[in-house]
């Protein structure tokens, strides 16, 4: 049946009537033996194409809104399951306003061009001969087979080499400028003051000496991702967002300044999760590397380098003291009671630190809850295994470990039952010498991470961070006490 043919009224077989929503189309399902009615597609893009094709203002799509089969091309309608079905992507295209027909395709450019009639065979031969005559003289004027002069080749090669050298120098300048502009260790290499601020190392030279010491161990570093995936022994190199030395510089920034991870991510141009992984990886790496170095100094070496200030206490092997780090209050009441320190009236973590008379750190314990006593932390820290009867330790007068250690204990004397003059002199002498360990603890707390309240998010690695900070004081600056 042709689209323009007038439809014959037929009786509907169903109980409901459907209508076509296309303007100027008045057919209904009364002609259901001839026509089919199709709902608007669910696909948003295809539905928009149907609405544009229908050209009906203020069209509201409802469940019974239909378009009849008169408006689709025959190839767009298929048959299946005993009924007509639209093919995928079909769009109505035949309407009253285009007389139910599509315009012929526009001819291409080649078809629209006016071309002269084809030449006869004799005319083709004449044109070929004329073109050959015009080209032949030109070929006689030039000899393209001749090789260039050797001097010309040398000049070209020399010019190319000069250009390559200039390009290489420009690339080096760009790379150097990029390194200086990027936040990292090389940006501050010329300023010892900046190095001291960002890392607590006394100078760039001092920092690079330490880097030279740990750099050979970098291949054995296990990143957090490798540990989580169980690929610690995999030899495949891991991709890094930063250079290893810049990762180390970031870790020192975190310790020295107590910088927030979000701030470090902004400075270095990486994601905050990358900063967290770098801090955890480097804390474990330095804890392993520095922890493998024996820092306990034999008794004869201590006496050989004993400062003059300790001439009255020649058998002093180590000066001990405890330090407490303020931490966030846990939500668990049980943990609160464990970490609460009556001395600080705050939740704290407590660690034991020891130094030789000349100022080097020779003992660092792990961190314990703030409620632990000095005697208990001395027992559990492993210090007693290093002390011998011929040694002596120096402590504060409130550090009650006389009954615990197997050696002599120097501390400020109590005045009861003794000459007040001699007791005062002894108290002042030991107090003056104990200032050295106070200065050492101050150096540790110059790392601002420990000078402020420890956030709960780093409790998992806080013992490693504290140990690394204590051990770094042996490399960051000069000795606390001058040798005798």
Secondary structure in CASP SS format (residue, H / E / C, confidence):
PFRMAT SS
TARGET T0000
AUTHOR 0000-0000-0000
METHOD secondary structure of the structure
MODEL  1
X C 1.00
X C 1.00
X C 1.00
X C 1.00
X C 1.00
X C 1.00
X C 1.00
X C 1.00
X C 1.00
X C 1.00
X C 1.00
X C 1.00
X C 1.00
X C 1.00
X C 1.00
X C 1.00
X C 1.00
X C 1.00
X E 1.00
X E 1.00
X C 1.00
X C 1.00
X C 1.00
X C 1.00
X C 1.00
X C 1.00
X C 1.00
X E 1.00
X H 1.00
X H 1.00
X H 1.00
X C 1.00
X C 1.00
X C 1.00
X C 1.00
X C 1.00
X E 1.00
X E 1.00
X E 1.00
X C 1.00
X C 1.00
X C 1.00
X C 1.00
X H 1.00
X H 1.00
X H 1.00
X H 1.00
X H 1.00
X H 1.00
X H 1.00
X H 1.00
X H 1.00
X H 1.00
X H 1.00
X C 1.00
X C 1.00
X C 1.00
X C 1.00
X C 1.00
X C 1.00
X C 1.00
X C 1.00
X C 1.00
X C 1.00
X C 1.00
X E 1.00
X E 1.00
X E 1.00
X H 1.00
X H 1.00
X H 1.00
X C 1.00
X C 1.00
X H 1.00
X H 1.00
X H 1.00
X E 1.00
X E 1.00
X E 1.00
X E 1.00
X C 1.00
X C 1.00
X E 1.00
X E 1.00
X E 1.00
X E 1.00
X C 1.00
X C 1.00
X C 1.00
X C 1.00
X C 1.00
X C 1.00
X C 1.00
X C 1.00
X C 1.00
X H 1.00
X H 1.00
X H 1.00
X C 1.00
X C 1.00
X C 1.00
X C 1.00
X C 1.00
X C 1.00
X C 1.00
X C 1.00
X C 1.00
X C 1.00
X H 1.00
X H 1.00
X H 1.00
X H 1.00
X C 1.00
X C 1.00
X C 1.00
X C 1.00
X C 1.00
X C 1.00
X C 1.00
X C 1.00
X H 1.00
X H 1.00
X H 1.00
X H 1.00
X H 1.00
X H 1.00
X H 1.00
X H 1.00
X H 1.00
X H 1.00
X H 1.00
X H 1.00
X H 1.00
X H 1.00
X H 1.00
X H 1.00
X H 1.00
X H 1.00
X H 1.00
X H 1.00
X H 1.00
X C 1.00
X C 1.00
X C 1.00
X C 1.00
X C 1.00
X C 1.00
X C 1.00
X C 1.00
X H 1.00
X H 1.00
X H 1.00
X H 1.00
X H 1.00
X H 1.00
X H 1.00
X H 1.00
X H 1.00
X H 1.00
X H 1.00
X H 1.00
X H 1.00
X H 1.00
X H 1.00
X H 1.00
X H 1.00
X H 1.00
X H 1.00
X H 1.00
X H 1.00
X H 1.00
X H 1.00
X H 1.00
X H 1.00
X H 1.00
X H 1.00
X H 1.00
X H 1.00
X H 1.00
X H 1.00
X H 1.00
X C 1.00
X C 1.00
X C 1.00
X H 1.00
X H 1.00
X H 1.00
X H 1.00
X C 1.00
X C 1.00
X C 1.00
X H 1.00
X H 1.00
X H 1.00
X H 1.00
X H 1.00
X H 1.00
X H 1.00
X H 1.00
X C 1.00
X C 1.00
X C 1.00
X C 1.00
X H 1.00
X H 1.00
X H 1.00
X H 1.00
X H 1.00
X H 1.00
X H 1.00
X H 1.00
X H 1.00
X H 1.00
X H 1.00
X H 1.00
X C 1.00
X C 1.00
X H 1.00
X H 1.00
X H 1.00
X C 1.00
X C 1.00
X C 1.00
X H 1.00
X H 1.00
X H 1.00
X H 1.00
X H 1.00
X H 1.00
X C 1.00
X C 1.00
X C 1.00
X C 1.00
X C 1.00
X C 1.00
X C 1.00
X C 1.00
X C 1.00
X C 1.00
X C 1.00
X C 1.00
X C 1.00
X C 1.00
X H 1.00
X H 1.00
X H 1.00
X H 1.00
X H 1.00
X H 1.00
X H 1.00
X H 1.00
X H 1.00
X H 1.00
X H 1.00
X H 1.00
X H 1.00
X H 1.00
X C 1.00
X C 1.00
X C 1.00
X H 1.00
X H 1.00
X H 1.00
X H 1.00
X H 1.00
X H 1.00
X H 1.00
X H 1.00
X C 1.00
X C 1.00
X C 1.00
X H 1.00
X H 1.00
X H 1.00
X H 1.00
X H 1.00
X H 1.00
X H 1.00
X H 1.00
X H 1.00
X H 1.00
X H 1.00
X H 1.00
X H 1.00
X H 1.00
X H 1.00
X H 1.00
X H 1.00
X H 1.00
X H 1.00
X H 1.00
X C 1.00
X C 1.00
X C 1.00
X C 1.00
X C 1.00
X C 1.00
X C 1.00
X H 1.00
X H 1.00
X H 1.00
X H 1.00
X H 1.00
X H 1.00
X C 1.00
X C 1.00
X C 1.00
X H 1.00
X H 1.00
X H 1.00
X C 1.00
X C 1.00
X C 1.00
X C 1.00
X C 1.00
X E 1.00
X E 1.00
X E 1.00
X E 1.00
X E 1.00
X E 1.00
X E 1.00
X E 1.00
X E 1.00
X E 1.00
X E 1.00
X E 1.00
X C 1.00
X C 1.00
X C 1.00
X C 1.00
X C 1.00
X H 1.00
X H 1.00
X H 1.00
X H 1.00
X H 1.00
X H 1.00
X H 1.00
X E 1.00
X E 1.00
X C 1.00
X C 1.00
X C 1.00
X C 1.00
X E 1.00
X E 1.00
X E 1.00
X E 1.00
X E 1.00
X E 1.00
X E 1.00
X E 1.00
X E 1.00
X E 1.00
X C 1.00
X C 1.00
X C 1.00
X C 1.00
X C 1.00
X E 1.00
X E 1.00
X E 1.00
X E 1.00
X C 1.00
X C 1.00
X C 1.00
X E 1.00
X E 1.00
X C 1.00
X C 1.00
X C 1.00
X C 1.00
X H 1.00
X H 1.00
X H 1.00
X H 1.00
X H 1.00
X H 1.00
X H 1.00
X C 1.00
X C 1.00
X H 1.00
X H 1.00
X H 1.00
X C 1.00
X C 1.00
X C 1.00
X C 1.00
X C 1.00
X C 1.00
X E 1.00
X E 1.00
X E 1.00
X C 1.00
X C 1.00
X C 1.00
X C 1.00
X C 1.00
X C 1.00
X C 1.00
X C 1.00
X C 1.00
X C 1.00
X C 1.00
X C 1.00
X C 1.00
X E 1.00
X E 1.00
X E 1.00
X C 1.00
X C 1.00
X C 1.00
X C 1.00
X C 1.00
X C 1.00
X C 1.00
X C 1.00
X C 1.00
X H 1.00
X H 1.00
X H 1.00
X H 1.00
X H 1.00
X H 1.00
X H 1.00
X H 1.00
X H 1.00
X H 1.00
X H 1.00
X H 1.00
X H 1.00
X H 1.00
X H 1.00
X H 1.00
X H 1.00
X H 1.00
X H 1.00
X H 1.00
X H 1.00
X H 1.00
X H 1.00
X H 1.00
X H 1.00
X H 1.00
X C 1.00
X C 1.00
X H 1.00
X H 1.00
X H 1.00
X H 1.00
X C 1.00
X C 1.00
X E 1.00
X C 1.00
X H 1.00
X H 1.00
X H 1.00
X C 1.00
X C 1.00
X C 1.00
X H 1.00
X H 1.00
X H 1.00
X H 1.00
X H 1.00
X H 1.00
X H 1.00
X H 1.00
X H 1.00
X H 1.00
X H 1.00
X H 1.00
X H 1.00
X H 1.00
X H 1.00
X C 1.00
X C 1.00
X C 1.00
X C 1.00
X C 1.00
X C 1.00
X C 1.00
X C 1.00
END
